[in-house]
Amino acid sequence: MGAAIGTGMNACAAERGGADFLLALYAGRLRVMGAPSISCMLPLADNNRAVLDFARAEILGRVTLPVFCGLCVFDPRYRVNELLEAVKAAGFDGVCNFPTAVHVNGAMRGQLERLGVGFERELELIRAARDGGLRTFGYVRRRDEALAMTDAGADVVCINYGWNSGGAAGVPSRYTLAGAGRHAHKVFTRVRRRRKGVVCAVEGGPIATPEDAQQVADASGADGYVGGSTIDRIPLEAAVAETTSAYKAVPKLKRRIATLKSEWLGEGHEYGLIGRSAAISAVVHMITKVAGSDLSVLITGANGTGKELVARAIHASSRRREHRMIAVNCAAIPADLLESELFGHEAGAFTGAAKARAGRFEQANGSTLLLDEIGELAAPLQAKLLRVLEDGSFERLGSNQPRRTDARIVCATNRDLRRMVADGAFRPDLFYRLNAVEIALPTLRERIEDIPLLVRYLLPRIASEINPRVTDLDSAAYRALMSHDWPGNVRELRNVLERAAIMCEGDTVSSADLPPLAPTPTVIVESRAHGEAPTAEEPSRVSGSERDWILEALTRHRFRRGDTARALGISRKTLYNKMRRYGLL
């Protein structure tokens, strides 16, 4: 992800948001002045001097990301070597050709090329920068331009589809998203054949949202996306207009805040279910569907996945929410006391029962009763629980007087009840009554993309109690978290963050502040067929482990199995088998 910006504020915000590099462009400067990006093509000011000045004053030294200087070669007063010396002296990491002749067509383009200040001079800039040890980013539009830029040695070749169509100042694009995807695919195929290792990116035109960018990237096989107007002008236009309106109507502001939290943290954030992955979104959808009914719900999942949070979310969304939810951990109470805890007892029912006591079923009348670790329930209690589920009646210990309860039953377990039924350890009739609706919670490794959101949600809360100076993690720490297997799921993640907050001496947690995260045993990738070469992304022997190799590829391709299998040069079936073997399903 690249961010084409024109102010220090936007540069710092892009870095916090996870950008991988920055392009300092005069177009970005003009946008924050209220002018459209296209105005950078007009002779309004000395483009190169303006970029050098604002970047030195506001960006360089304030961010840790690589920064590319957007240079204009239309100006015949500048010599390429002199420009590059100024770029190096300022502290830039590289250069890019912007404003660029690829935005000019017809006779005007022909005149620029004839006068020696067109695209050919941009190629000269890229070649000289490469030879001078600078990183290089090349904007192109057509296939011939992309191949020429590849031959010039550009590290990144970016197809720019023109001025962005989104927002109030957008310019209509002649490309559709589908058309841009098809075009970019053809161009990138030729570029990669010409020279391996070139990073291929897309930008501009019809791409106005993250979903648009993903659609074009999926269709084209692009390695990345560069945002200009889409990450500063368009969001700023909307944010300023809506925030101003919201201050005039506080209820509207509150609704907007709730919407933004849902967009940022996921729709389940109000219940503490943080994430926007498909797996956790499906759980939130199920909660919404079942909350309005009185059906019993079985919540399954490994330890630390948030089973009690889901139970409380169901209760909080139900008509019973005015009453306190009652929770019982069936594994934490001795078996000889659990019956009394659930159903209550009369005075004298057993030694020490000096007075009558209402059980949890009575306490939960009109509310929700969570039976956690239901798989630990002994057989005699399973029979009594089945009766309650069937007709709502039960008896206290020491009494034959039937009582009734209107408690909604929600159960949770980390055990495989189906296998327990098959083994005779759990009553099948009780299982079927409990399993009216099952909500299966994903492990953290199954929604690895939610880790950054979980960190940004949990860390401020943890830091406020332990070390208020801590505000974020550095990129190495995030990579370490994303690579870990998380057998303890979200609970383990919280413990890791607590330890990191204690160990951190500054405001940013580094990988050194994290506790040791258990490595996966090293595995050599299975041999290919005789004579078959490994793909570009698959070395013949993989450093680290095969699991890490597969997880990295899955993460890079957003867990799309088809794309991942193609990138690794294996079949979907082989990838599925390996994912199952290493617990990545």
N, C-alpha and C positions, 0 to 999 in steps of 0.2 A: 504494500500500500504506500503510494506516494502522495504527498500533499503539496499542491502548488499554491503558495501563499505570498502575502505582501506585507505582513506586519509581524512584530515579535509576539504579540498576544496570540495570533493564530498559529504561529510556529510552536509555541509552548503548548497550546491546547492540542494541536495535532500530535505532538510527542506523547502527551498524557493519554491520548486516545489510542495509541499503538501504531502510529505511522512508522514506516521503516526508513524513509528518507524524505527530504524536503527539496522543493524547487523554489528558489527565490526569484519571482517573476514580476516584471513591471505591471503586467496585467492584473496580478493580485493586488498591487498597490492601488491601481486605478479603481478596482472594484470597491475597496473600502472608502474611496473618495466619492462613491456614488455613480461612477461611470461604468459602462459595460466593458467586458474583457476585450471586445473587438476594437475598442478605442486605442489599444496599445499599438495597432497597426498604423496609426496616424502620427505625424511628426509633431507631437505635443511637447516633447522634452527629450533630453539625452537619456535614452533607455538605459544604456550601460552604466552611466554615472549614477543614475537614480537607484539602480539595483545595488551597486557597490555601496552607496551611502546608507540606504535603509537597512541592508543586511549587516553591515558593520555596526551600526548603532543599535539594532534591535534583536538580531538573530544569532549571529556568530558569537560563540562564547556563552550563550544562554541555553543552548540545546546540545544534546550529546549525539544527535542524529547526523548522518552525512548530509551536507547542504550543497546543492548544485546551483551555480550561478547562471541565470537566464541571460544569454548574450545575444545582441542584435548585430548582424553583419550587414544590414542594409546601409548603415552609415559608412560611407567611403573614407571618412576621416580617420577611422580606426584601423590599425594594422592588427592582424590576428595575434601575432606574437606579443605585441604590447598589451592587448587585452588579457592574454593568458598570464602575463607577468603580474598585472594588477589583481587578477583573481587569486593567484597564489599568495601574493602579499597580504591580501585581505583575510586569508585563512579558509577559503572555500575548499571543499573536497573534490568538486568536479564542476563540469559545465554542461549546459544544454543549449540547443538552438531555438531560442524563443525571444521575441517574435520570429516566426518562421515563414518562409516562402510557400510552404505547403498549403497555407490558407489563401494563397493568391492563385487565380486562374486566368486563362485567356491571354490577351495581349499584354497585360500588366506583368504577368509571370514571365512572358517571353522577354520583355524589356529588362527585367531584373537580371535574368540569366545572361542576356547579351551584354549588360553593363558590368557583369562580374560580381554582383552583390546579391545573388539569389541562392538557390539550394546548393549549387556547386561550392559556393564560399562557405556555406554551413558545413559541408563535408570536410572542407579544408580545416575549419575550426575543430571539428571532432578529431581528425587525424593528428593535428598539432597538439591538442590537449592530451590525447592518448600517448603520444611520443614524449610529452612533458611530464608524464606520471600522474595526470589527473584522471578521475573517473569521468565517464562520458555517457550522456543521455541524449538520444536522438529522436526528435519528432519526425514522423513521416505520415503520408496519407496513402500513396499508391504503392503497388508491389515493387515497381522499379526503384522508388525512393527507399523502400525498406531494404532492398538488396544492396543498394549503394551505401546506405548507412551501415549495414552489416559489414560490408567490405572495408569501410572506413575505420572499423574497430570499435563501434559503439558498444558499451557494456549493456545498455538498455535500449531497445527499439520500441517506441511507443506510437501506435497508430492513433492520431488525433482526428476525430470525426467532426471537427469544427466546433464553433461556439455553442455552448450548452443551451439546450432548449428549455430547461426548467426555470421556474421562478418568474418574477415580474419583469426582469430584463432579459429573459431568454430569447434566443434566436431560433426560429423554426429550422429543424434539421431535415436534410433530404434523405437521411438514412432512417430506417426502422431498426429496432433492436435486433430482430431476426436477420435483417440484411447486414447489419454491422457484424453480427456473429459469424455469418457465412463468409463475408469478405475477409475478416481478420483470420479465420481458420486457414483460408487459402494462402494468405500472405505469410503467416507464421510457419506454415508447413515448409514453404520455400526458404524462409530465413533460417530455420533450424537445419535444413539440409545444407545450406551454404556454410554455416559456422555453428558448431556446437557451443553450448554454454551461454548463448545470448538470452537475456531476460526479455520476454515479450509482454508488453502491456497495452492497455487500451485506455482511452480518455475521450470525454466530450460528446458532442452531438446529442443523440437521443438518451444517453445515460444520465438520468437525473436522480436516481435513488440507489441505495445499496442493492436492492433486489434487481434493478436494471443491470448494474455492474456484474452481479453474479450470473445473470442470464447470458450476457454477452461472453463472459469468461468461460462459462460452461460450454457454450457453443463453439468458441474459438480455440479453447485450450490455452488461453492467456495465463501467464504466470502472475499477473497482478493488474491493479487498476490505479490510475492517478486521478485524483480529484482536485479541481480548482474551485469553480463556482459551486459545485455540489457540496463542498465542505466549509465554505465561508459565506458566499453571497446568498445562496438559496436558504440555508438554515437561518442565517442572520435576518433576512427579510421576514421570514415567518416568525422567528422568535421575537423580534422587536415589535412587530405589529400585534402579535397575540399577547405579549406581556403587557404592552401599553393598554390594550383593551381589557385585560384581566384586572389591572389595577383599578379600572373604573367599575369592574363587576367582580367582587371578591369570590362569589360562588363559582364563577367561570374559571378563576385562577385555581381554585381548589380542584376542580375537575381536571384542569390541565396538568396539575402536579401529579394527580393520580394516574393520568394517562402516561405521562413521561416515566413514572416509576414502573408502570407495566411494560413500557417499551424498553426500558433499561434493564430492569431486574426480572421481568417476566410477569405473567398474569397472576401467578400465585404468591407474589411478594408480600401481600398483606397478611398471609398466613405463615411467612417465613420460608416458603418454598421458592427458593431463588434459582432462576435459570430461564433461558429461552430456547433450550434444545427441544427437539421434537419429542424426546422421551419424557421430559418433565412437563412439557405442554400437554401431552396426552394425559398425564396424571391429573393436572389441574382441570382438564376438560371432563374427566370422569367424576371428580369431586363435584363439579357444577351439575352434572347430570343426576347424581344420586342424592344430593343434599336435600332436595325437596320431598323425597319419599321417606318411608319408615322401614324400608328393606334393611335386613342385616347386611353388613359389609365385612368382607375379609380383606385385610391389608397384608400383603406379603412382601418380603424384602429382607436383604441382609442387615446385620446390625449397623446402625449409624446412617441408614438411608433416609430416616425421617418419618417412620411409621406413625409415631404419636402426633407429629405435626399434621399429617394427613387426617388423622382421626379428629383432631381439634378443628381443622378446616371444615370437615364435613359438618361437625356440630355447629360451628360459627355461622355456617351458611344455611342452616336448617331452621324450621319454625320453633325448635326447642332451644334456640340460642339464649333466651332470657334466663335459662336455668344453668347452673354450673354443671359442666361435664364431670362425671365420676370415672376415675381410672383405677384399675387394679392390675398389678403385675402378678400373674399366676405363678411365675417362677420364683418370686421373691418371698412368698409366704409359705411356711411349712404346710405340707399336705393335710396334716391333722387340724390345722387352723383355717384352711382356705374355705371349707364349707361354711363355717360360722361367719367368716368375713363376707362371703357372697350372699348368704341367705339369712343371716342373723340368728339369734338364739333367744330362748326364754330363760328366765332366772332359774338356776338349778339344773340347766340342761347338761352341764358337765362341771367337773371340779373347777372352782374359781369363777363360775358364772354367777356372780352375786346378784346381778340385775339383768333384765331383758335388754337386748340391743338390736337395733335395726341393721340389717345387712345392706350391702351395696345396691342390690336390686331395688330395695325399698327407697334408699336415698336417691336413686336415679330415676324415680318415677316422674314421668313427664320430661325427662332429660335424655342424655346419651350415656351409656355405660361402655367404656372401653375395657375389654379383656385382653391385656397384652400378654404375649407369650402363651397363647391359647394351646399351643402344642404340648405344653407341660401339664395340662389338666389330667388328673387321674381318671380312670374309667368310671368309678361310681359318680363322680361329679359331672362327667360327660352326660350321664343319663339324666341327672337333675337339670342340667342346663338345657338339654333337649326339650324337656317338659315346658320350661319357661318360654322357649322359643315357639313352641307349638300353640300354647293357649295363654301364656302370660301369668301362669299360676305357679306358686312354690309354697313351701312350708319352712318355718323357722326350725332350727334344731330344738328338740324338746317339745314340739307342738305338732298336732295333726290338723290344725286349723288352716285351711288354704288361704293364701293371700295373693293379691294380684299386683302386677306392676305394668306400667306403660313405658318402660324404658326401651329405647332403641339400642340394639346391640351392635357394637362395632368391635371386631376382633383383629388382632395383629399377631403375626408370627414370623420368625426367621427360618422356620422348619418347613420341609416339604410334606404338607398334610396328605397329599395324594399318595405318596410313598408310605406314610404312616398308616393310611387306610388299607393299602395293599398288604402291609406287614401285620395288620391286626392291632396296631397300637392306637388307632383312633377310630371312633364309630363312624361308619359311612353315612348313616342317617343324619348324624349331627353335622358332619362335614357339608352335606348337601344343603342343610338349613342355613349354616353359617355362610356358605358360598353363594348366596343369592346374587351378590355382585362381588367380584374380586378386583382389587386394585393392586397391581404388581409394580413395585417401586424399582426404578433402575439403580444399579450401582453407580458410583461416581465415575468409574472408568468407562461406563457406557454413555456418559454425558460429559466427556472430558472438556467439551467446549464451554461448559458452564463455569469452569474453575475461575476464570478472571472475574466474572460477575459475583461469584460466591466470595472471593477474596475482597472485592470492593465493598461488599455488603457487611462481611464479618469483621474485617480488619479495623474499621473505625470504632466499632462497638467494643472490640477486645482492647484496642489501644487506649480508649478513654478510661479504662479501669487499670491498665498495666503500665502503659508508656505513652502518654498523650502526644509525644513528639512524632511518633510513627504515623505516616500518611499513606505509604504505598510500598510496592515491591519493585525492584529493578527487573530488567528483562531476563537476566540470568536466573533470578529466583522464580520468575514465572515459568521459564522453560523447565526448571527442576520440578516444579509442581505438576506441570503438564505431562511430564515423562514418568511420574510415579504411578504405581499400580493401584494405590488406595484401597487396600483390603479393609480398612476401617471406615471407608466412605467419608461422608461429610463430618462425622464426629472426629475422625482422625485429622481431617483438614483443619478443623477448629483447634485441636490440640497443637498441631504444627504451627499455626499462626500465633497461638498464645506463647509458645516457646520462642518463636522468632521475635515477637514484640519485646520480650524480656531481654533477649540477647542483642537487639539492635541498639547501636550507639548513636545513630543519626536519625534522620527522618525517613529514610528509605531502607527497607529490608533487603539485604543482599543474600546470595546463595550461601554465604558463610554463616549467616545467622540461622539458617534452617537446620533442624536436626538431621542426622543421617537418615536418608531415605533408602530403604532396602533395595539393592540392585537386583536385577533379574539375571539368572545364570546365563552365561554365554552359550549361544547355540550357533552352529555353522549352518548356513542356508543349504537346503537340500540341493543335490546336484541336478543340473539340467540334463536334457537329452544330449547324447554324445554329439559334439560338434556345434551345439547351439550356443551362441554368444550371449552374455548377459546384456541387459538393456543399459541405457545411459544412466538410469537411476539405481541400477542394481550392480554393485561390485561383485566379483566372483567370490570373495569372502567378505563378510560384513563385520566391521568393527563393532564392538558392543554385543548386542544380542539380536536374534531374529525378531523377537517380540518388539524391541525398541524400533527396529527397522520398519516393521509393519505398522506400528502405532504412529510413527512419524509420517509415513505415507498416508495413512488414514486421516490424520489430523490435517495434513496439507491439502487433502482433497475433500475435507469436511465430511468424512465418513461415507462418502458415496462409493459404494463397493465396486461398481463398474469402472469408474474413473481410476480408482486405486489399483484395481487388478491390471488395467491396461498400463498404468505407469510402472508397475512392478514387473510386468511381462509375464504374469501368471494368469491362470483361468480364474473366473469368479468362484468356481467350486473349490479350487485349491485355496484361494483367499479365505473363503468361508470356513474351511476346515482348520486353517491356521488360526483364525480369529477365535474359533471355538476352543482350540487347544490352549490358547494363551489367555482365555477369559476376557476377550474383547467384544463379545456379543452383548 
